[in-house]
Amino acid sequence: MLVKILKGKLHQATVTETKMHYAGSIAIDSALMEAAGILPYEAVLVADVTNGQRLETYAVPAEANSGRVVILGAAAHRIKRKDVVIIFSFGYFSPEEAKNIKPKIVIVDKGNRVKDNQ
């Protein structure tokens, strides 16, 4: 049996823009992705703190240290520019492995710069 465990999180990121007419995903500053252990094209859960919406998509890297968090495609109907979001990544682990998992929690400031790593 495998269990789904949080492996990384970007906390309180601000959406910098949306692009409705795009194939779909979320573009994230690649330095933030690396800090949270989110891989390119990895599935992520996005929770919108501003309006309570949640959706699953995949992460694509944006320019490092740009502060960009861009909602791409149909998700732009649910999450808007300036919304505050939490981006979660999960992994599947055996119960024994799960006991040793310590998620990478990255808290960002309003400019999407790392404020704290936990």
KANORKA-V829165 format. One record per backbone hydrogen bond with DSSP energy under -1.0 kcal/mol. NH is the residue of the N-H (numbers start at 1). CO is the residue of the C=O. E is the energy in kcal/mol with one decimal. If there is no record, write none. Layout:
nh->{NH NH}
co->{CO CO}
e->{E E}
This chain:
nh->{3 5 7 8 9 10 11 13 15 16 17 19 22 25 26 27 28 29 30 33 34 35 36 38 41 42 44 45 46 47 48 49 50 52 55 57 59 60 62 66 70 71 72 73 76 77 78 79 82 83 85 86 87 88 89 91 93 98 99 100 101 104 106 107 108 109 112 115 116 118}
co->{93 91 89 89 104 87 106 85 83 69 69 71 20 72 58 70 60 68 62 29 30 31 32 33 59 39 57 88 55 86 53 84 84 48 46 44 42 26 28 63 27 17 25 19 73 74 75 75 15 80 13 47 10 45 8 5 3 94 95 97 98 7 9 116 11 113 109 107 107 105}
e->{-3.2 -2.9 -2.7 -1.7 -2.6 -2.5 -3.2 -2.0 -2.9 -2.3 -1.2 -2.6 -1.8 -1.6 -2.1 -2.5 -2.4 -2.2 -2.1 -2.2 -2.3 -2.1 -2.0 -2.8 -3.8 -2.1 -2.6 -2.2 -3.3 -2.8 -3.3 -2.3 -1.1 -2.3 -2.0 -2.3 -2.3 -2.5 -2.9 -1.6 -2.8 -1.9 -2.5 -3.2 -2.4 -2.3 -1.7 -2.1 -2.9 -2.0 -3.3 -2.4 -2.4 -3.0 -2.7 -2.4 -2.5 -2.9 -1.1 -1.9 -1.2 -2.1 -3.0 -3.0 -2.1 -2.4 -2.1 -3.3 -1.9 -3.2}
